[in-house]
Amino acid sequence: MALTQLAAELVERAERLGPITIGLAGAGQMGTDIVVQVALMPGVRIGAISEVRPQAALDAALLAGHDRGDIVEAGTASAIDRAIEAGKIAVTSDLYALAAAGRIDVVIDATGNPNIGTLFALEAMKNGKHIVMLNVEADITIGRFLKEEARKAGVVYTGAAGDEPACTMEIIGFVQSLGFDIVAAGKGKNNPLNFAAMPEAYEAEARERNMNARMLVEFVDGSKTMIEMVAIANATGLVPDVPGMHGPTAGRDELASVLCPKADGGVLHRKGVVDYSIGKGVAPGVFVVVETRHPRILERMVDLKVGKGPYFTIFRPYHLTSLETPLSAARAVAHGRADMQPLDHPVAEATALAKRDLHPGQLLEKIGEHDYRGWAMTWADARRAGALPIGLAERAKVLKPIKAGEPLTYENCAPDDSMVVTQIRRRLDQSDARFVTGDAA
C-alpha cells in the first residue's frame, strides 16, 4: 500500500536529509510508549533517551525491538552524537547532554515534573531544538513564557498530539473552520473519579497497568483532568464555567443537551467553556459541543444524525496518548508548526485543594500523592483568591493550618523559590498584575 500525507512526506524527507531524530526525556509509561511507537514509524527515529533510571531506558529500547548492541550509554553531548551517527540509540542520565546533542532535531519532555520540564525545555531551546511538551503540568504553569522563549530561539514549542488537550484542539480547529459557534469543549474522564484517592489504595492497579501509583492517582483524583482542561482554556480562551467545572454524568448522546445554557435545559451559565463528563460512552474520547441556528444547517446536521439541535456534539471517540506524540515532533521539524500553544495571556488556572489536613512547616509532596488535588478556576478568580498554581505546589511549605478541602493559597503556602519554575512564574505574575481587576475570561 502506498504511503500518503505525512507518512509519505517523512519518507521523502528522510531520503533527502535523513530521518527526524528525537531526543526523549523520561522512560516511564509514556516514554516507553513513545520509544516503541517511533520504531514503527517511517522517517523518524529515537536518537537518545535521558532517564534517571538507565535500565528503564534500556528496557524501553529493547521492547521496541532494538538489539542490545545498538543501545549505548553516553555521558556527554558528543558521545550522544557519535552514537547517533553510528545508527545507535544513546542512553544518558544527563538531561543537559541530551539537550545539547547536535544530532537531535527535536526533544519530547515526558518527565511530568514542572521544574525539571522547565529546565529541560529552556536548555533544549537554547541549543536550537524544537520542544514537544507532553509535560502539561509545566505548560499550564509557565507555557506562555516557554512559547516566547521558543519564538526568540527560532524553534517550535508545542503541546503533544495524543494527549486530550491537543486532540480536543483538533476538533476545535475543525469546527471553527466550518464557522460553528463553540459552546463547550472537553473530554470524558477515563478513570473513576475519587477526589480523596491516595496512592496506597492504587498500588495493585498501578502494577497491573504498568504505571506509577502516584501517576494513576493524579488521574483518579481529578488533578489531571483539571490540568488538561486548563491547558485547553489557555490555548483557546474558553474558560471553566464554575470552579472545578461541572463534570456531569452525561453520556455521549446527552452531552449536547447537558453542556449547554441553562435557558435551554443545560447546566451552563455561559457559552464558551471547558468541562468534562463522567458519563457512559464518553471516555476515552474528546468532544466539542457546537451551536447552529441556521435552518439549512440544522436540517443537514439532523439528517446526518449528528443530533437534534440546535446544539450538536462533535466527537472523537479515542485519544492515543503518547502513541500520537511523535507526530507533534515530526510536524515541528518538517512543517515548523505547533499542534497546540498557550495564548499570550491565560484565562484559566489549575489551582489546588488540600486532600487532607495540612500543618505549618510541612513540605508538600508531588501531584498525585497525599496532600492536594487539582482544581480549575478562571484566571481572574484564582488571582483574586491568591490561589497557588498546582505547578508550584510540590516542595511548597505550609505556613498556616489548612483543612482538607480548603484551597492552597500564597497566604497559607510558600512555594519553593529555589525552583526555576517558581522564579519564572513569579515574574509572570508580576507582569500580569494589571489584569487583576478585570476578568480575563
C-alpha positions as CSV (number, residue, x, y, z in Angstrom):
1,M,0.0,0.0,0.0
2,A,1.3,3.4,-0.9
3,L,2.1,5.9,1.9
4,T,0.1,9.1,2.0
5,Q,0.1,12.5,3.6
6,L,2.5,12.9,6.5
7,A,3.9,9.4,6.2
8,A,4.9,10.0,2.6
9,E,6.4,13.4,3.5
10,L,8.5,11.8,6.2
11,V,9.9,9.1,3.9
12,E,10.7,11.6,1.2
13,R,12.4,13.9,3.7
14,A,14.4,11.1,5.2
15,E,15.7,10.2,1.7
16,R,17.0,13.7,1.3
17,L,18.0,14.7,4.9
18,G,17.9,11.5,7.0
19,P,15.2,10.6,9.5
20,I,14.0,13.1,12.0
21,T,15.9,12.3,15.2
22,I,14.1,12.6,18.5
23,G,15.6,13.1,22.0
24,L,13.3,11.8,24.7
25,A,13.3,12.8,28.4
26,G,11.7,10.2,30.6
27,A,11.2,6.5,30.0
28,G,8.2,5.8,32.2
29,Q,4.9,4.5,30.9
30,M,4.5,7.3,28.3
31,G,8.2,7.5,27.4
32,T,8.3,3.7,26.8
33,D,5.2,4.0,24.6
34,I,7.0,6.7,22.5
35,V,10.1,4.6,22.0
36,V,8.1,1.6,20.8
37,Q,5.8,3.7,18.5
38,V,8.7,5.6,16.9
39,A,10.3,2.2,16.0
40,L,7.2,1.5,13.8
41,M,7.1,4.9,12.1
42,P,8.6,5.9,8.8
43,G,11.2,8.6,8.6
44,V,11.5,9.1,12.3
45,R,13.9,7.6,14.9
46,I,14.8,7.9,18.6
47,G,18.4,9.2,18.9
48,A,18.7,9.3,22.6
49,I,16.8,8.8,25.8
50,S,17.5,10.6,29.1
51,E,16.4,8.7,32.2
52,V,17.5,8.8,35.8
53,R,17.0,5.0,35.8
54,P,19.1,3.9,32.8
55,Q,17.7,0.4,33.0
56,A,14.2,1.8,32.2
57,A,15.5,3.4,29.0
58,L,17.4,0.3,28.1
59,D,14.2,-1.8,28.6
60,A,12.2,0.6,26.5
61,A,14.6,0.3,23.6
62,L,14.7,-3.5,23.8
63,L,10.9,-3.6,24.0
64,A,10.9,-1.6,20.8
65,G,12.9,-4.3,19.0
66,H,16.3,-2.7,19.1
67,D,19.3,-5.0,19.5
68,R,21.2,-4.7,22.8
69,G,24.4,-3.9,20.8
70,D,22.6,-0.9,19.3
71,I,22.0,0.7,22.7
72,V,24.9,2.5,24.2
73,E,25.5,4.6,27.3
74,A,26.6,8.2,26.7
75,G,27.5,10.8,29.3
76,T,28.2,13.8,27.1
77,A,26.6,15.5,24.1
78,S,29.5,14.5,21.9
79,A,29.1,10.9,22.9
80,I,25.4,11.0,22.1
81,D,26.2,12.5,18.7
82,R,28.7,9.7,18.0
83,A,26.1,7.1,18.9
84,I,23.5,8.6,16.6
85,E,26.0,8.9,13.8
86,A,26.7,5.2,14.2
87,G,23.0,4.4,13.9
88,K,22.6,3.6,17.6
89,I,20.4,4.8,20.5
90,A,22.2,6.7,23.3
91,V,21.1,6.3,26.9
92,T,22.1,9.1,29.3
93,S,21.2,10.3,32.7
94,D,22.2,13.8,31.8
95,L,19.3,16.0,30.5
96,Y,21.7,18.8,29.6
97,A,23.8,16.4,27.4
98,L,20.6,15.3,25.6
99,A,19.6,18.9,25.1
100,A,23.0,19.9,23.7
101,A,23.5,17.0,21.3
102,G,23.8,18.4,17.8
103,R,22.3,15.3,16.0
104,I,19.0,15.6,17.7
105,D,16.3,17.6,15.9
106,V,13.5,17.8,18.4
107,V,13.0,16.7,22.0
108,I,10.0,15.4,23.9
109,D,9.6,16.1,27.6
110,A,7.8,13.1,29.2
111,T,9.1,13.8,32.7
112,G,5.8,15.1,34.2
113,N,7.7,17.4,36.6
114,P,7.1,21.1,36.2
115,N,10.5,22.2,37.3
116,I,12.5,19.6,35.5
117,G,10.4,20.2,32.4
118,T,11.1,23.9,32.5
119,L,14.9,23.4,32.9
120,F,14.9,20.9,30.1
121,A,12.8,23.0,27.7
122,L,14.9,26.1,28.2
123,E,18.2,24.1,27.7
124,A,16.8,22.4,24.6
125,M,15.6,25.7,23.0
126,K,18.9,27.4,23.8
127,N,20.5,24.6,21.7
128,G,18.2,25.2,18.8
129,K,15.8,22.3,19.3
130,H,12.1,22.1,19.0
131,I,10.3,21.0,22.1
132,V,7.2,18.8,22.4
133,M,5.8,19.4,25.9
134,L,4.0,16.2,27.0
135,N,4.5,17.7,30.4
136,V,1.2,19.5,30.7
137,E,2.0,20.4,34.3
138,A,4.8,22.7,33.2
139,D,2.8,24.1,30.3
140,I,-0.1,25.3,32.4
141,T,2.3,26.9,34.8
142,I,4.6,28.9,32.5
143,G,3.8,27.8,29.0
144,R,3.4,31.2,27.6
145,F,6.9,32.1,28.8
146,L,8.3,28.9,27.1
147,K,6.4,29.8,23.9
148,E,8.0,33.2,23.8
149,E,11.5,31.7,24.5
150,A,10.9,29.3,21.6
151,R,10.0,32.2,19.3
152,K,13.2,34.1,20.3
153,A,15.2,30.9,19.6
154,G,13.5,30.3,16.2
155,V,12.2,26.9,17.3
156,V,8.7,25.4,17.8
157,Y,7.2,24.9,21.3
158,T,4.1,22.7,21.1
159,G,1.8,20.6,23.2
160,A,1.7,16.9,22.4
161,A,-0.6,15.1,19.9
162,G,-2.5,12.3,21.5
163,D,-3.0,14.0,24.8
164,E,-6.6,15.1,25.4
165,P,-5.8,18.8,25.1
166,A,-4.3,18.5,21.6
167,C,-6.9,16.0,20.5
168,T,-9.6,18.4,21.6
169,M,-7.8,21.2,19.8
170,E,-8.1,19.2,16.5
171,I,-11.9,19.3,16.8
172,I,-11.9,22.9,17.9
173,G,-9.9,23.9,14.8
174,F,-12.2,21.8,12.6
175,V,-15.5,23.4,13.9
176,Q,-14.1,26.9,13.9
177,S,-13.1,26.4,10.2
178,L,-16.7,25.5,9.4
179,G,-17.9,28.6,11.3
180,F,-19.8,26.8,14.1
181,D,-20.1,28.6,17.5
182,I,-18.4,26.6,20.3
183,V,-20.5,26.1,23.4
184,A,-18.3,23.7,25.3
185,A,-15.2,21.5,24.8
186,G,-13.6,18.8,26.8
187,K,-13.1,15.1,27.5
188,G,-14.6,12.0,29.0
189,K,-12.8,11.2,32.3
190,N,-11.0,7.9,31.8
191,N,-10.7,6.7,35.4
192,P,-13.5,6.5,38.0
193,L,-13.4,9.9,39.9
194,N,-12.4,9.8,43.5
195,F,-11.3,13.1,44.9
196,A,-9.9,11.5,48.0
197,A,-7.7,8.9,46.2
198,M,-4.4,8.1,47.8
199,P,-1.5,6.1,46.2
200,E,-1.6,3.2,48.7
201,A,-5.1,2.2,47.6
202,Y,-4.0,2.0,43.9
203,E,-0.7,0.2,44.1
204,A,-2.1,-3.1,42.8
205,E,-4.0,-1.4,39.9
206,A,-0.9,0.6,39.0
207,R,1.2,-2.5,38.8
208,E,-1.4,-4.2,36.6
209,R,-1.4,-1.2,34.3
210,N,2.4,-0.8,34.3
211,M,2.0,2.6,35.9
212,N,3.4,4.5,38.9
213,A,0.7,4.7,41.6
214,R,1.3,8.4,42.0
215,M,0.6,9.0,38.3
216,L,-2.5,6.8,38.4
217,V,-3.8,8.8,41.4
218,E,-3.2,12.1,39.5
219,F,-5.7,10.8,37.0
220,V,-8.2,9.3,39.6
221,D,-8.4,12.3,41.9
222,G,-9.3,14.6,39.1
223,S,-6.0,16.6,39.1
224,K,-5.0,15.6,35.5
225,T,-8.5,16.4,34.2
226,M,-8.3,19.9,35.8
227,I,-4.8,20.4,34.4
228,E,-5.8,19.3,30.9
229,M,-8.9,21.4,30.7
230,V,-6.9,24.5,31.9
231,A,-4.4,23.8,29.1
232,I,-7.3,23.9,26.5
233,A,-8.7,27.0,28.1
234,N,-5.3,28.8,27.9
235,A,-4.9,27.8,24.3
236,T,-8.3,29.0,23.2
237,G,-9.9,31.5,25.5
238,L,-12.6,29.0,26.7
239,V,-13.0,29.1,30.5
240,P,-14.2,26.9,33.4
241,D,-17.9,27.8,33.8
242,V,-17.7,27.3,37.6
243,P,-14.7,26.4,39.9
244,G,-13.9,22.8,39.4
245,M,-16.2,22.7,36.3
246,H,-19.5,20.7,36.3
247,G,-18.3,17.2,35.4
248,P,-21.8,16.0,34.7
249,T,-22.8,12.3,34.4
250,A,-23.7,12.9,30.8
251,G,-23.4,10.1,28.3
252,R,-22.2,10.6,24.7
253,D,-25.7,11.2,23.4
254,E,-26.5,13.6,26.2
255,L,-23.5,15.9,26.1
256,A,-25.2,18.5,23.8
257,S,-28.3,18.7,26.0
258,V,-26.4,19.0,29.2
259,L,-23.4,21.1,28.4
260,C,-25.5,23.9,27.0
261,P,-27.0,27.0,28.6
262,K,-29.5,26.7,31.5
263,A,-32.0,28.6,29.4
264,D,-32.1,25.6,27.0
265,G,-32.2,23.0,29.8
266,G,-28.5,22.5,30.3
267,V,-26.1,23.3,33.2
268,L,-24.0,26.2,31.8
269,H,-24.2,29.8,33.0
270,R,-22.5,30.9,29.7
271,K,-21.2,29.6,26.4
272,G,-17.6,29.1,25.6
273,V,-16.4,26.8,28.4
274,V,-14.2,23.8,29.1
275,D,-15.6,20.8,31.0
276,Y,-15.5,17.1,31.3
277,S,-18.0,14.2,31.7
278,I,-18.1,11.1,33.8
279,G,-21.0,9.7,31.8
280,K,-21.0,6.4,30.0
281,G,-19.5,6.2,26.5
282,V,-17.6,9.5,26.5
283,A,-14.2,8.3,27.7
284,P,-11.6,7.9,26.2
285,G,-13.0,10.4,23.8
286,V,-12.9,14.2,23.5
287,F,-15.7,16.4,22.3
288,V,-16.8,19.9,21.3
289,V,-20.5,21.0,21.7
290,V,-21.4,23.4,18.9
291,E,-24.4,25.5,18.1
292,T,-26.1,26.4,14.9
293,R,-29.4,28.2,14.3
294,H,-29.4,28.3,10.5
295,P,-32.4,26.2,9.3
296,R,-30.5,24.7,6.4
297,I,-27.5,23.6,8.6
298,L,-29.9,22.4,11.3
299,E,-31.7,20.3,8.7
300,R,-28.5,18.8,7.4
301,M,-27.0,18.0,10.8
302,V,-30.2,16.3,11.9
303,D,-30.4,14.4,8.7
304,L,-26.8,13.2,9.2
305,K,-27.8,12.0,12.7
306,V,-25.4,14.3,14.5
307,G,-28.1,15.2,17.0
308,K,-31.4,17.0,17.4
309,G,-30.0,20.6,17.5
310,P,-29.6,23.5,18.0
311,Y,-26.6,22.0,20.0
312,F,-24.6,19.2,18.5
313,T,-21.7,17.1,19.8
314,I,-18.7,16.7,17.5
315,F,-16.9,13.7,19.0
316,R,-13.6,11.9,18.6
317,P,-14.0,8.5,20.4
318,Y,-10.4,8.0,21.2
319,H,-7.1,9.6,22.1
320,L,-3.9,7.6,21.7
321,T,-2.0,9.5,24.3
322,S,1.8,9.0,23.9
323,L,1.4,6.9,20.8
324,E,0.5,10.0,18.8
325,T,3.1,12.3,20.4
326,P,5.8,11.6,17.8
327,L,3.5,13.2,15.2
328,S,3.9,16.5,17.0
329,A,7.7,16.1,16.9
330,A,7.5,15.3,13.2
331,R,5.3,18.3,12.3
332,A,7.5,20.6,14.4
333,V,10.6,19.6,12.3
334,A,9.0,19.0,8.9
335,H,6.5,21.9,8.9
336,G,7.7,24.3,11.7
337,R,4.2,24.0,13.1
338,A,2.8,23.6,16.7
339,D,-0.2,21.4,17.3
340,M,-1.1,23.4,20.4
341,Q,0.3,26.6,22.1
342,P,-0.9,28.8,25.0
343,L,-2.2,32.2,24.4
344,D,-0.1,35.2,25.4
345,H,-2.3,35.7,28.4
346,P,-4.0,33.0,30.5
347,V,-7.8,32.8,31.1
348,A,-7.7,29.8,33.5
349,E,-5.6,28.4,36.3
350,A,-5.2,24.9,37.7
351,T,-5.0,25.6,41.5
352,A,-5.0,23.1,44.4
353,L,-7.3,21.9,47.2
354,A,-6.0,20.1,50.3
355,K,-6.7,16.3,50.2
356,R,-6.0,16.1,54.0
357,D,-5.4,18.4,56.9
358,L,-2.0,20.2,56.4
359,H,0.1,21.6,59.1
360,P,2.6,24.6,59.4
361,G,6.1,23.6,58.5
362,Q,5.0,20.7,56.3
363,L,6.6,20.4,52.8
364,L,4.1,19.4,50.2
365,E,4.5,16.2,48.2
366,K,4.1,15.8,44.4
367,I,0.8,15.9,42.4
368,G,-1.0,12.6,42.8
369,E,0.2,11.9,46.3
370,H,-1.5,12.7,49.7
371,D,-1.5,16.4,50.1
372,Y,-3.5,18.1,47.4
373,R,-5.5,17.7,44.2
374,G,-6.1,19.9,41.2
375,W,-9.0,22.5,40.9
376,A,-9.7,24.5,37.7
377,M,-10.7,28.2,38.0
378,T,-10.8,31.2,35.8
379,W,-7.5,33.0,35.9
380,A,-9.1,36.2,37.3
381,D,-10.9,34.3,40.1
382,A,-7.7,32.5,41.0
383,R,-5.7,35.7,41.2
384,R,-8.3,37.4,43.4
385,A,-8.2,34.5,45.8
386,G,-4.5,34.4,45.8
387,A,-4.7,30.7,44.8
388,L,-1.4,28.8,44.5
389,P,-0.9,27.2,41.0
390,I,-0.7,23.5,41.3
391,G,2.5,23.5,39.3
392,L,4.2,25.3,42.2
393,A,2.8,23.1,45.0
394,E,5.5,20.5,45.1
395,R,8.0,21.3,47.8
396,A,5.9,24.3,48.9
397,K,6.0,25.0,52.7
398,V,2.7,25.2,54.6
399,L,2.6,28.4,56.6
400,K,-0.9,28.1,58.3
401,P,-3.2,25.2,59.1
402,I,-5.2,24.1,56.1
403,K,-8.2,21.8,56.4
404,A,-9.0,19.1,53.9
405,G,-10.9,20.6,51.1
406,E,-9.6,24.1,51.6
407,P,-7.6,25.9,48.8
408,L,-3.9,26.3,48.8
409,T,-3.0,30.0,48.6
410,Y,0.0,32.2,48.7
411,E,-1.1,33.2,52.2
412,N,-1.1,29.6,53.6
413,C,1.7,28.2,51.5
414,A,5.1,29.4,50.3
415,P,6.3,27.9,47.0
416,D,9.9,26.8,46.8
417,D,11.8,29.8,45.4
418,S,14.9,27.7,44.6
419,M,13.0,26.2,41.7
420,V,13.3,27.9,38.3
421,V,9.6,27.3,37.5
422,T,8.7,29.3,40.7
423,Q,11.0,32.1,39.8
424,I,9.7,32.4,36.2
425,R,6.1,32.2,37.4
426,R,6.7,34.9,39.9
427,R,8.0,37.2,37.2
428,L,5.0,36.4,35.0
429,D,2.6,37.1,37.9
430,Q,4.2,40.5,38.5
431,S,3.9,41.5,34.8
432,D,0.2,40.3,34.9
433,A,-0.7,42.5,37.9
434,R,-2.5,45.0,35.6
435,F,-5.1,42.3,34.7
436,V,-6.2,41.5,38.2
437,T,-9.0,44.0,38.4
438,G,-10.5,42.8,35.1
439,D,-11.9,39.4,34.4
440,A,-9.7,37.9,31.7
441,A,-12.5,35.4,31.0
